Amino acid sequence: MNGSTKIQTSHRERLAVVYVRQSDPKQVLKNRESGLNQRALKARLIELGWKPDRVLLLDEDQGHSAKDTTGRDGFQKLAADVGLGKVGIIMGYEVSRLSRNNADWYRLLELCALFDTLIADVDGIYNPRDFNDRLLLGLK
């Protein structure tokens, strides 16, 4: 995974969160492989140095659209935990799964930048404090 050098001890001392989400209840029932692939990201975070008990699977937003935060208690809790400095990295299969709403997405990016929280997906690890990484996250 690209960018593993961006991970510092201070990140590993905080929680690593795997955000698992599928937009539609039908996807959750019929496309179980996607959920399994997303949950498998926990192993990748352990490989990157997080202790297993410090990796949280956040899957309560399964079957909810990411067009806004209504009904997405997991996303709201995630944003709150980032703002409290509890999260060192957020990982999703694709970072676009975190939010399909620009206002929510950029608010989360800003929180991550302020509280030094990394964002990762299968393509790499991004630091929202870094201009180039922020540009890539904006495009994703």
C-alpha positions, 0 to 999 in steps of 0.5 A, spaced: 500 500 500 502 506 497 504 511 503 505 507 509 511 511 511 506 517 512 504 513 518 507 515 525 507 512 532 502 518 534 497 515 529 498 507 531 497 510 538 489 512 536 484 507 533 484 505 526 477 505 523 475 500 518 468 504 515 464 498 512 458 501 507 454 499 502 448 504 499 442 499 499 439 494 503 439 489 497 446 490 496 448 488 503 443 482 502 446 480 495 453 482 494 456 479 501 463 479 497 463 486 498 462 486 505 467 481 506 472 485 502 471 491 506 472 487 513 478 484 510 481 491 511 482 490 518 488 485 517 491 490 513 491 495 518 494 490 523 500 489 518 501 496 518 502 496 525 495 497 529 494 492 535 488 488 533 484 491 539 485 498 536 482 496 530 474 498 530 470 495 524 464 501 523 459 497 519 452 500 522 451 504 516 450 498 512 444 499 507 444 507 507 446 512 502 452 516 503 448 522 499 447 525 506 448 523 514 441 522 515 440 515 518 448 514 518 449 514 525 456 511 524 459 516 520 456 521 525 460 517 530 466 517 526 466 524 525 465 526 532 471 521 534 476 524 529 474 531 532 476 528 539 482 526 537 481 518 538 482 516 530 489 515 527 486 512 521 480 511 517 480 506 512 475 504 507 475 500 500 474 506 496 474 513 500 468 515 496 464 510 500 465 515 506 460 520 503 457 522 496 455 529 499 461 534 498 459 538 504 460 532 509 466 529 505 470 536 506 468 537 513 471 530 514 477 532 511 478 538 514 477 534 521 482 529 519 487 535 517 486 538 524 486 532 528 492 529 524 488 523 522 490 519 516 485 516 510 486 510 507 483 505 501 486 500 497 490 505 493 494 508 498 494 512 505 493 519 504 494 525 509 489 530 509 494 535 511 499 534 505 496 539 499 497 533 494 494 528 498 488 533 499 488 534 492 487 526 490 482 526 496 478 531 493 478 528 486 476 521 489 
